[in-house]
């Protein structure tokens, strides 16, 4: 479908946007329920499949995305992780005006609940991912990739059997040491899968000569698909940058979706979007395990909501730590009581051999 340039902002933008938001709320009010507070965040309903990337829009020109004067943005005060991320975004500035980005941006503005809910789910994991990207010198925008992949749901499964925040396929997960057994799936392990995703993206970045857009495209479509598209363009004497490649439709929308997200996260006030606040501080830490435990039993013993522990440790498929890493992720403010309860639960059955998974988290 040909891309239609968006019209400039008209004075009726705010009124139409408010009416559109009200309409969405009325339509969804009767069909959507909210889960109980999970991990200390009132999470929206669980999503078990990844959100589809838009292929086209039917929007009134009055709701077209407006220009983005940076002077209107609110200065970052250091307290919220979204502001910290936005300060580091630069990839979209290197692309200039692009109708594919505009199309994705317009869809996000037309569906405010998607970003609001994804930002709510991101709360427990976002600081950890941001810190690790910083330590590796990787673009801050990559912290938004789990929004595109899974809406920040670590239990998400795609129709192609990809799993977790970063939507690893089984074979690719094994290539990056994500153990998968009947008891444990490393693709759903927040720490292990984040490390693997960053390793994979770094490798792709190096393979495609330091081009992050090509790296992200290859993360979605596979490095062979991107390489073949580049070779085809070379034979025709065409540019080989991301924007000129003949890639699958999903991949054509994938990178623009992330860049559009970066625009809204960087300047939420300008666009009138709502992001669930996330403190610029670690949410979880880890406690060591000397044997297998029942996560539900530990939660009951410590007086902690079982959903809190399961939400941080979704890789333990049967709620028992029979396989996988020898640590449990726990909220920092409940670590002491959980450790005390763990020590009172008596000797544990010995654990079988498993791969040690490094963790980068504040003590």
Secondary structure, DSSP 4 states (H G I P E B T S, - for coil): -PPPPPPPP-TTHHHHHHHHHHHHHHHHHTT---PPEETTEE------SPPPPP------GGGSPPP--GGGSPPP-SSBHHHHHHHH--GGGGT-S-HHHHHHHHHHHH-HHHHHHHHHHHTTTHHHHHHHHHHHT--GGGGGHHHHHHTT-TT-B-TT--BTTTTB-HHHHHHTT--B-SSBBGGG-HHHHHHHHHHHHHHHHHHTTT-HHHHHHHHHH-HHHHHHHHHHHHHHT---SGGGS---HHHHHHHHHHHHHHHHHHTHHHHT------BSS--EEEEE-SS--BHHHHHHHHT--HHHHHHH-TTBTTSB-SSS-SEEEEEGGGHHHHHHHHHHS---PPPPP----------
